Amino acid sequence: MVVNAQHIKGVPGRKTDVKDAEWIADLVRHGLVKASYIPNRDQRELREITRYRQEVIEERARELNRIQAVLEGCNVKLSSVITDISGKSGMTILKAIVSGETDPVVLSELAEGRARDKIPEMQKSLQGRISEHQQKMLKHQLGHIESLTALIMDLDADIKKKQNP
């Protein structure tokens, strides 16, 4: 029988393994402890996958924060205009920056959807100076973001399979 250790704590004082065993046997004999729930293999695997997925999502968020820090260092304030730099417009602009585009007018024209309503503000926010080093950092970080996003999608598919066998 597996039980929660907190439910079988003995009386404080002198302790020996024999006394502990007698105490636990006494509790079990009188029905004062209940067995712990042990999930089956499928449930344990699903828990493991969902916990790992959460860790990957958190790592992706940290990487996005690193990208924003690099952009701030370049005096590019993209996040002040685009609420989610990991969205379609933000990623398109970031990929253009990584490929060498620095003209704020050209970069702002890459915006899509509601972000296009903010083109004048976007042009001002993109007037920073991006060094070669910062460009390389952004390239590595974007690659990491893309691999983490692909991993999250794979984990989502695995979770769906586990939930609907």
PyMOL commands that set and color helices and strands:
alter all, ss='L'
color gray80, all
select helices_A, chain A and resi 5-8+17-29+41-73+78-80+88-98+104-108+113-125+132-163
alter helices_A, ss='H'
color red, helices_A
deselect
rebuild
show_as cartoon
